[in-house]
């Protein structure tokens, strides 16, 4: 982030123009090359069609712009299914699933810097730790490793089972071995040996994994129950609690001292230190079949929700306060699936 002040200075000379969002507020389009102090909205696009895109919404919800990759790189397309994003220094890594690529962009100007393709087989999620980019791959069931500064391929870490979301804690990688509502394991990678050192058996329906204060939180939801596991990353000892009232929970995010999660159309919150689930929703969103809450995040006291509109129309993002008040509604690209703070 050391380049942030430079871009702020450049932004002062940029041309501003206004437009209206699909709510009643006036939205100011952000000047090109000043994508800071806001949230990237990743729009995966239609599978088999290279129409993935990225939108940007400022933290104060005033400035907004769609299709920032194509705006800043007019001769290129982002690709087919933008799956996830991670950051390292002044770079952002966009995992483009069906294109078998990781796009490297400057996180403040969104100019394309490089494209990683080596040994990627249906890449899904990534994390950067100690100067290396780790990418999970659905076809090879492995994690591929790259130098985060030169983008050169380094090695492959075999997992041997579904490799989905990935996080780092206490110098170890934790990989979800489940996707699309199935799976009940988490593999731990020892970065000293670059091998799986332990496998946790959790609950079927594993779908979310987050890190906070030296612990790894894993949410699982199925037709019978929702269960939360807390893994101490120092000892690799896990504890858990469950609810049979809330079932099929599919989203979890941690913001400060709170854990936010969803079940059906409900948004719920509990303390990070809780040992039981809160079963009364903070608020509910409008139902839209399976594409309801296709994207979800809690960032700096605000709750971001995305409706993929069945991948028939462009998606819609609604931002809520921590008490459930709708603050902002914007129309984004096709299939919004994630939110990433760029501060």
Sine and cosine of phi, psi and omega as CSV:
sin_phi,cos_phi,sin_psi,cos_psi,sin_omega,cos_omega
0.00,0.00,0.14,0.99,-0.07,-1.00
-0.92,0.38,-0.23,0.97,0.00,-1.00
-1.00,-0.06,0.04,1.00,-0.11,-0.99
-0.86,0.51,-0.71,0.70,-0.04,-1.00
-0.91,0.42,-0.54,0.84,0.05,-1.00
-0.88,0.48,-0.72,0.70,-0.03,-1.00
-0.94,0.34,-0.54,0.84,0.07,-1.00
-0.89,0.46,-0.63,0.78,0.02,-1.00
-0.91,0.41,-0.67,0.74,0.02,-1.00
-0.91,0.42,-0.59,0.81,-0.05,-1.00
-0.89,0.45,-0.45,0.89,-0.03,-1.00
-0.90,0.44,-0.40,0.92,-0.01,-1.00
-0.99,-0.16,-0.01,1.00,-0.07,-1.00
-0.98,0.21,0.42,-0.91,0.02,-1.00
-0.99,0.14,0.76,-0.65,0.04,-1.00
-0.96,-0.26,0.64,-0.77,0.13,-0.99
-0.66,-0.75,0.41,-0.91,-0.14,-0.99
-0.93,-0.37,0.43,-0.90,0.10,-0.99
-0.49,-0.87,0.08,-1.00,0.01,-1.00
-0.93,-0.38,0.69,-0.72,0.09,-1.00
-0.99,0.14,-0.07,-1.00,-0.05,-1.00
-1.00,0.07,0.17,0.99,0.19,-0.98
-0.95,-0.32,-0.21,-0.98,-0.11,-0.99
-1.00,0.08,-0.11,0.99,-0.03,-1.00
-1.00,0.10,0.51,-0.86,0.15,-0.99
-0.98,0.18,0.76,-0.65,0.00,-1.00
-0.92,-0.39,0.74,-0.67,0.04,-1.00
-0.99,-0.13,0.85,-0.52,0.05,-1.00
-0.91,0.42,0.72,-0.69,-0.04,-1.00
-0.96,0.27,0.62,-0.78,0.03,-1.00
-0.92,0.40,0.61,-0.80,0.01,-1.00
-0.85,0.52,0.69,-0.72,0.04,-1.00
1.00,0.03,0.29,0.96,0.01,-1.00
-0.69,-0.72,0.73,0.68,-0.07,-1.00
-1.00,0.05,0.97,0.25,-0.06,-1.00
-0.69,-0.72,0.33,-0.95,0.02,-1.00
0.79,0.61,0.79,0.61,0.01,-1.00
-0.27,-0.96,-0.24,-0.97,-0.09,-1.00
-0.82,-0.58,0.79,-0.62,0.15,-0.99
-0.99,0.15,0.71,-0.70,0.07,-1.00
-0.94,-0.35,0.90,-0.43,-0.05,-1.00
-1.00,0.02,0.83,-0.55,0.01,-1.00
-0.93,-0.37,0.93,-0.37,-0.17,-0.99
-0.95,0.31,-0.44,0.90,-0.04,-1.00
0.99,0.15,-0.02,-1.00,0.01,-1.00
-0.99,0.13,0.71,-0.70,0.06,-1.00
-0.86,0.51,0.76,-0.65,-0.01,-1.00
1.00,0.01,-0.03,1.00,0.00,-1.00
-0.78,-0.63,0.79,-0.62,-0.04,-1.00
-0.98,0.21,0.87,0.49,-0.03,-1.00
-0.89,-0.46,0.46,0.89,0.11,-0.99
-0.90,0.43,0.46,-0.89,-0.01,-1.00
-0.43,-0.90,0.15,-0.99,0.05,-1.00
-0.74,-0.67,0.72,-0.69,0.09,-1.00
-0.94,-0.34,0.31,-0.95,0.00,-1.00
-0.71,-0.71,0.75,-0.67,0.04,-1.00
-0.76,-0.64,0.82,-0.57,-0.04,-1.00
-0.93,0.37,0.37,-0.93,-0.04,-1.00
-0.86,0.51,-0.53,0.85,0.01,-1.00
-1.00,0.08,0.06,1.00,0.07,-1.00
0.91,0.42,0.33,0.95,-0.02,-1.00
-1.00,-0.08,-0.71,0.71,-0.07,-1.00
-0.98,-0.18,0.65,-0.76,-0.09,-1.00
-0.50,-0.87,0.60,-0.80,0.08,-1.00
-0.46,-0.89,0.69,-0.72,0.10,-1.00
-1.00,-0.05,0.28,-0.96,0.17,-0.99
0.78,0.63,0.76,0.64,-0.09,-1.00
-0.96,0.29,-0.45,0.89,0.03,-1.00
-0.91,0.40,-0.74,0.67,0.00,-1.00
-0.94,0.35,-0.49,0.87,0.07,-1.00
-0.90,0.45,-0.70,0.72,-0.06,-1.00
-1.00,0.05,-0.27,0.96,0.00,-1.00
-0.71,-0.70,0.94,0.34,-0.19,-0.98
-0.90,0.44,-0.30,0.95,0.00,-1.00
-0.99,-0.11,0.07,1.00,-0.07,-1.00
-0.80,-0.59,0.37,-0.93,0.16,-0.99
-0.92,-0.38,0.55,-0.84,-0.02,-1.00
-0.92,0.40,-0.64,0.77,0.06,-1.00
0.74,-0.67,-0.29,-0.96,-0.14,-0.99
-0.95,-0.31,0.96,-0.28,0.01,-1.00
0.95,0.31,1.00,0.03,0.14,-0.99
-0.97,0.24,0.95,-0.31,-0.17,-0.98
-1.00,0.02,-0.70,0.71,-0.12,-0.99
-0.32,-0.95,0.10,-0.99,-0.04,-1.00
-0.56,-0.83,0.56,-0.83,0.14,-0.99
-0.62,-0.79,0.21,-0.98,-0.11,-0.99
-0.81,-0.59,0.46,-0.89,0.15,-0.99
-0.45,-0.89,0.89,-0.46,-0.06,-1.00
0.79,0.62,-0.85,-0.52,-0.05,-1.00
-0.99,-0.12,0.27,0.96,-0.03,-1.00
-0.91,-0.41,0.49,-0.87,0.16,-0.99
-0.87,-0.49,0.67,-0.74,0.01,-1.00
-0.94,-0.34,0.90,-0.44,-0.01,-1.00
-0.97,-0.25,0.91,-0.41,0.00,-1.00
-0.99,0.14,0.89,-0.46,-0.03,-1.00
-0.95,-0.32,0.98,-0.17,-0.24,-0.97
-0.84,0.54,-0.90,0.44,-0.12,-0.99
-0.98,0.21,-0.19,0.98,0.10,-1.00
-1.00,0.01,-0.12,0.99,-0.03,-1.00
0.81,0.58,0.77,0.64,-0.02,-1.00
-0.63,-0.78,0.40,-0.92,0.28,-0.96
-0.86,-0.50,0.90,-0.44,0.04,-1.00
-1.00,0.09,0.75,-0.66,0.06,-1.00
-0.96,-0.27,0.85,-0.53,0.01,-1.00
-0.79,-0.61,0.40,-0.92,0.18,-0.98
-0.94,0.34,0.83,-0.56,-0.13,-0.99
-0.94,0.33,-0.21,0.98,-0.01,-1.00
-0.97,-0.24,-0.55,0.83,0.04,-1.00
-0.98,-0.21,-0.33,0.94,-0.06,-1.00
0.90,0.44,0.37,0.93,0.14,-0.99
-0.96,0.30,0.68,-0.73,0.03,-1.00
-0.92,0.38,0.75,-0.67,-0.03,-1.00
-0.96,-0.29,-0.69,0.72,-0.05,-1.00
-0.31,-0.95,0.23,-0.97,0.09,-1.00
-0.76,-0.66,0.84,-0.54,0.03,-1.00
-1.00,-0.07,0.77,-0.64,0.01,-1.00
-0.76,-0.65,-0.33,0.94,-0.15,-0.99
-0.88,0.48,0.82,-0.57,0.14,-0.99
0.89,0.45,0.33,0.94,0.07,-1.00
-1.00,0.04,0.76,-0.65,0.00,-1.00
-0.73,-0.68,1.00,0.02,-0.05,-1.00
0.87,0.49,0.89,0.46,-0.05,-1.00
-0.91,0.41,0.49,-0.87,-0.11,-0.99
-0.84,-0.55,-0.88,0.47,-0.07,-1.00
-0.67,-0.74,0.29,-0.96,-0.04,-1.00
-0.57,-0.82,0.33,-0.95,0.12,-0.99
-0.51,-0.86,0.52,-0.85,0.05,-1.00
-0.93,-0.38,0.74,-0.67,0.04,-1.00
-0.54,-0.84,0.74,-0.67,0.09,-1.00
0.80,0.60,0.62,0.78,0.07,-1.00
0.99,0.10,0.13,0.99,0.01,-1.00
-0.83,-0.55,0.61,-0.79,0.07,-1.00
-0.99,-0.13,0.82,-0.57,0.00,-1.00
-0.93,-0.37,0.81,-0.59,-0.09,-1.00
-0.82,-0.57,0.79,-0.61,0.08,-1.00
-0.99,0.13,0.53,-0.85,-0.04,-1.00
-0.77,-0.64,0.80,-0.60,-0.09,-1.00
-0.96,0.27,-0.58,0.82,-0.06,-1.00
-0.98,0.18,-0.72,0.69,-0.04,-1.00
-0.99,0.14,-0.17,0.99,-0.06,-1.00
0.78,0.62,0.75,0.67,-0.08,-1.00
-0.56,-0.83,0.23,-0.97,0.11,-0.99
-0.93,-0.36,0.85,-0.53,0.06,-1.00
-0.99,-0.13,0.58,-0.82,-0.16,-0.99
-0.87,-0.50,0.68,-0.73,-0.04,-1.00
-0.70,-0.72,0.48,-0.88,0.15,-0.99
-0.94,0.34,0.84,-0.54,-0.09,-1.00
-0.96,0.29,-0.17,0.99,0.03,-1.00
-0.98,-0.21,-0.62,0.78,-0.02,-1.00
-0.98,-0.19,-0.28,0.96,0.01,-1.00
0.95,0.32,0.23,0.97,0.02,-1.00
-0.97,0.22,0.61,-0.79,0.08,-1.00
-0.92,0.40,0.69,-0.73,-0.03,-1.00
-0.93,-0.38,-0.80,0.60,-0.05,-1.00
-0.23,-0.97,0.11,-0.99,0.11,-0.99
-0.85,-0.52,0.74,-0.67,0.06,-1.00
-0.96,-0.27,0.91,-0.42,-0.04,-1.00
-0.97,0.26,0.76,-0.65,0.09,-1.00
-0.97,-0.26,-0.65,0.76,0.06,-1.00
0.99,0.17,0.17,0.99,0.05,-1.00
-0.37,-0.93,0.11,-0.99,-0.04,-1.00
-0.70,0.71,0.78,-0.63,0.00,-1.00
-0.84,-0.54,0.94,-0.35,-0.16,-0.99
-0.84,-0.54,-0.86,-0.50,-0.04,-1.00
-0.90,0.44,0.54,-0.84,-0.09,-1.00
-0.64,-0.77,0.68,-0.73,0.05,-1.00
-0.69,-0.72,0.26,-0.96,0.06,-1.00
-0.87,-0.50,0.66,-0.75,0.13,-0.99
-0.42,-0.91,0.70,-0.71,0.02,-1.00
0.81,0.58,0.60,0.80,0.05,-1.00
0.96,0.27,0.29,0.96,0.05,-1.00
-0.80,-0.60,0.42,-0.91,0.07,-1.00
-0.97,-0.23,0.65,-0.76,0.03,-1.00
-0.88,-0.48,0.86,-0.52,-0.11,-0.99
-0.89,-0.46,0.82,-0.57,0.10,-0.99
-0.93,0.36,0.80,-0.61,0.06,-1.00
-0.98,-0.22,0.86,0.51,0.00,-1.00
-0.15,-0.99,0.45,-0.89,0.02,-1.00
-0.34,-0.94,0.36,-0.93,0.09,-1.00
0.81,0.59,0.65,0.76,0.10,-0.99
1.00,0.05,0.06,1.00,0.02,-1.00
-0.77,-0.64,0.28,-0.96,-0.01,-1.00
0.96,-0.27,0.55,-0.83,-0.05,-1.00
-0.55,-0.83,0.53,0.85,-0.02,-1.00
-0.69,-0.73,0.40,-0.92,0.14,-0.99
-0.77,-0.64,0.83,-0.56,0.03,-1.00
-0.99,-0.10,0.66,-0.75,0.03,-1.00
-0.96,-0.29,0.80,-0.60,0.01,-1.00
-0.97,-0.24,0.84,-0.54,0.11,-0.99
-0.99,0.15,0.90,-0.44,-0.07,-1.00
-0.98,0.18,-0.09,1.00,0.14,-0.99
-0.97,0.24,-0.61,0.79,-0.01,-1.00
-0.96,-0.28,-0.24,0.97,-0.09,-1.00
0.84,0.55,0.66,0.75,0.04,-1.00
-0.68,-0.73,0.34,-0.94,0.07,-1.00
-0.94,0.34,0.83,-0.55,-0.04,-1.00
-0.98,-0.22,-0.35,0.94,-0.03,-1.00
-0.34,-0.94,0.50,-0.86,0.08,-1.00
-0.79,-0.61,0.84,-0.55,0.08,-1.00
-1.00,-0.02,0.72,-0.69,0.17,-0.98
-1.00,-0.08,0.86,-0.51,0.00,-1.00
-0.94,-0.35,-0.70,-0.72,0.00,-1.00
-0.94,-0.35,0.51,-0.86,0.05,-1.00
-0.89,0.46,0.61,-0.80,-0.04,-1.00
0.99,-0.11,0.44,0.90,0.03,-1.00
-0.87,0.50,0.73,-0.68,-0.08,-1.00
-0.60,-0.80,-0.32,0.95,-0.07,-1.00
-0.61,-0.80,0.56,-0.83,0.04,-1.00
-0.58,-0.82,0.76,-0.65,-0.05,-1.00
-0.65,-0.76,0.34,-0.94,0.01,-1.00
-0.84,-0.54,0.68,-0.73,0.10,-1.00
-0.39,-0.92,0.74,-0.67,0.11,-0.99
0.78,0.63,0.68,0.73,0.08,-1.00
0.98,0.20,0.18,0.98,0.04,-1.00
-0.83,-0.56,0.50,-0.87,0.05,-1.00
-0.95,-0.30,0.83,-0.55,-0.02,-1.00
-0.97,-0.25,0.76,-0.66,-0.06,-1.00
-0.81,-0.59,0.85,-0.53,0.01,-1.00
-0.97,-0.24,0.72,-0.70,0.04,-1.00
-0.76,-0.65,0.67,-0.74,0.02,-1.00
-0.62,-0.78,0.71,-0.70,0.06,-1.00
-0.61,-0.79,-0.14,-0.99,-0.08,-1.00
-0.92,0.39,-0.29,0.96,-0.08,-1.00
-0.98,-0.19,-0.62,0.78,-0.10,-0.99
-0.37,-0.93,0.21,-0.98,0.22,-0.97
-0.87,-0.50,0.70,-0.72,-0.10,-1.00
-0.70,-0.71,0.68,-0.74,0.04,-1.00
-0.90,-0.43,0.79,-0.61,0.06,-1.00
-0.95,-0.31,0.64,-0.77,0.08,-1.00
-0.85,-0.52,0.90,-0.43,-0.04,-1.00
-0.97,-0.25,0.85,-0.53,0.10,-0.99
-0.96,0.29,0.92,-0.40,-0.11,-0.99
-0.95,0.30,-0.27,0.96,0.05,-1.00
-0.98,0.18,-0.62,0.79,-0.07,-1.00
-0.95,-0.32,-0.25,0.97,-0.11,-0.99
0.82,0.58,0.68,0.73,0.13,-0.99
-0.94,-0.34,0.73,-0.68,-0.09,-1.00
-0.93,-0.37,0.57,-0.82,0.17,-0.99
-0.80,-0.60,0.24,-0.97,-0.05,-1.00
-0.39,-0.92,0.31,-0.95,0.20,-0.98
-0.52,-0.86,0.30,-0.95,-0.13,-0.99
-0.61,-0.79,0.22,-0.98,0.16,-0.99
-0.70,-0.71,0.66,-0.75,0.11,-0.99
-0.98,-0.21,-0.06,1.00,0.08,-1.00
-0.98,0.20,-0.71,0.70,0.07,-1.00
-1.00,-0.09,0.80,-0.60,0.00,-1.00
-0.82,-0.57,0.32,-0.95,0.09,-1.00
0.82,0.57,0.61,0.79,0.12,-0.99
-0.89,0.45,0.68,-0.73,-0.13,-0.99
-0.81,-0.59,-0.15,0.99,-0.04,-1.00
-0.70,-0.72,0.59,-0.81,0.13,-0.99
-0.53,-0.85,0.65,-0.76,0.14,-0.99
-0.54,-0.84,0.50,-0.87,-0.01,-1.00
-0.92,-0.39,0.77,-0.63,0.04,-1.00
-0.75,-0.66,0.94,-0.33,-0.05,-1.00
0.89,0.45,-0.85,-0.52,-0.04,-1.00
-0.99,-0.15,0.25,0.97,-0.07,-1.00
-0.86,-0.51,0.58,-0.81,0.14,-0.99
-0.95,-0.30,0.85,-0.53,0.07,-1.00
-0.97,-0.26,0.64,-0.77,-0.02,-1.00
-0.48,-0.88,0.25,-0.97,-0.04,-1.00
-0.79,-0.62,0.47,-0.88,0.14,-0.99
-0.53,-0.85,0.86,-0.51,-0.12,-0.99
0.88,0.47,-0.80,-0.60,0.04,-1.00
-0.99,-0.14,0.09,1.00,-0.07,-1.00
-1.00,-0.02,0.62,-0.79,0.12,-0.99
-0.96,-0.29,0.81,-0.59,-0.07,-1.00
-0.84,-0.54,0.37,-0.93,0.04,-1.00
-0.59,-0.81,0.60,-0.80,0.10,-0.99
-0.58,-0.82,0.29,-0.96,0.02,-1.00
-0.93,0.36,0.47,-0.88,0.02,-1.00
-0.88,0.48,-0.45,0.89,-0.02,-1.00
-1.00,-0.07,0.11,0.99,-0.07,-1.00
-0.89,0.45,0.46,-0.89,0.09,-1.00
-0.85,-0.52,0.08,1.00,0.12,-0.99
-0.63,-0.78,0.46,-0.89,0.03,-1.00
-0.97,0.24,0.58,-0.81,0.24,-0.97
-0.98,0.19,0.81,-0.59,-0.11,-0.99
-0.95,-0.30,0.05,1.00,0.09,-1.00
-0.96,-0.29,0.82,-0.57,-0.07,-1.00
-0.93,0.36,0.55,-0.84,0.15,-0.99
-0.91,0.41,-0.67,0.74,0.12,-0.99
-0.24,-0.97,0.13,-0.99,0.04,-1.00
-0.86,-0.51,0.49,-0.87,0.11,-0.99
-0.97,-0.25,0.22,-0.97,0.01,-1.00
-0.95,0.30,0.66,-0.75,-0.01,-1.00
-0.98,0.21,0.66,-0.75,0.07,-1.00
-0.56,-0.83,0.85,0.52,0.02,-1.00
0.83,0.56,-0.59,-0.81,-0.10,-1.00
-0.95,0.31,-0.29,0.96,-0.07,-1.00
-1.00,0.04,0.00,1.00,0.10,-0.99
-0.90,0.43,0.68,-0.73,0.01,-1.00
0.80,0.60,0.66,0.75,0.06,-1.00
-0.92,0.39,-0.46,0.89,0.13,-0.99
-0.77,-0.63,0.56,-0.83,-0.08,-1.00
-0.38,-0.92,0.65,-0.76,0.09,-1.00
-0.31,-0.95,0.43,-0.90,0.15,-0.99
-0.87,-0.49,0.88,-0.47,-0.11,-0.99
-0.69,-0.72,0.87,-0.49,0.10,-0.99
0.77,0.64,0.73,0.68,0.09,-1.00
0.99,0.14,0.07,1.00,0.06,-1.00
-0.86,-0.51,0.48,-0.88,-0.03,-1.00
-0.92,-0.38,0.84,-0.55,-0.04,-1.00
-0.96,-0.28,0.81,-0.59,0.01,-1.00
-0.81,-0.58,0.54,-0.84,-0.02,-1.00
-0.75,-0.67,0.71,-0.71,0.10,-0.99
-0.94,-0.35,0.87,-0.49,-0.05,-1.00
-0.98,0.18,-0.04,1.00,0.07,-1.00
0.81,0.59,0.57,0.82,0.06,-1.00
0.91,0.42,0.23,0.97,-0.04,-1.00
0.86,0.51,0.41,0.91,0.07,-1.00
-0.99,-0.16,-0.64,0.76,0.04,-1.00
-0.85,-0.52,0.16,-0.99,0.10,-0.99
-0.86,0.51,0.48,-0.87,-0.05,-1.00
-0.98,0.21,0.20,-0.98,0.01,-1.00
-0.79,-0.62,0.70,-0.71,0.05,-1.00
-0.90,-0.43,0.75,-0.66,0.10,-1.00
-0.85,-0.52,0.76,-0.65,0.03,-1.00
-0.96,-0.27,0.75,-0.66,-0.03,-1.00
-0.89,-0.46,0.41,-0.91,0.17,-0.99
-0.97,0.25,0.14,-0.99,0.01,-1.00
-0.92,0.39,-0.21,0.98,0.05,-1.00
-0.97,-0.23,0.04,1.00,0.08,-1.00
0.99,-0.13,0.18,0.98,0.05,-1.00
-0.99,0.15,0.79,-0.62,0.04,-1.00
-0.94,0.34,0.86,-0.51,-0.07,-1.00
-0.98,-0.20,-0.54,0.84,-0.12,-0.99
-0.36,-0.93,0.64,-0.76,0.10,-1.00
-0.78,-0.63,0.77,-0.63,0.03,-1.00
-0.70,-0.72,0.52,-0.85,0.13,-0.99
-1.00,-0.04,0.79,-0.61,-0.08,-1.00
-0.91,-0.42,-0.45,-0.89,0.00,-1.00
-1.00,0.07,-0.20,-0.98,-0.04,-1.00
-0.98,0.22,0.83,-0.55,0.12,-0.99
0.95,0.32,0.83,0.56,0.04,-1.00
-0.89,0.45,0.81,-0.59,-0.10,-0.99
-0.80,-0.60,-0.12,0.99,-0.04,-1.00
-0.24,-0.97,0.35,-0.94,-0.03,-1.00
-0.77,-0.63,0.70,-0.72,-0.09,-1.00
-0.68,-0.74,0.90,-0.45,-0.03,-1.00
-0.95,0.32,0.73,-0.69,0.03,-1.00
-0.82,-0.57,1.00,0.03,-0.08,-1.00
-0.91,-0.43,0.00,0.00,0.00,0.00
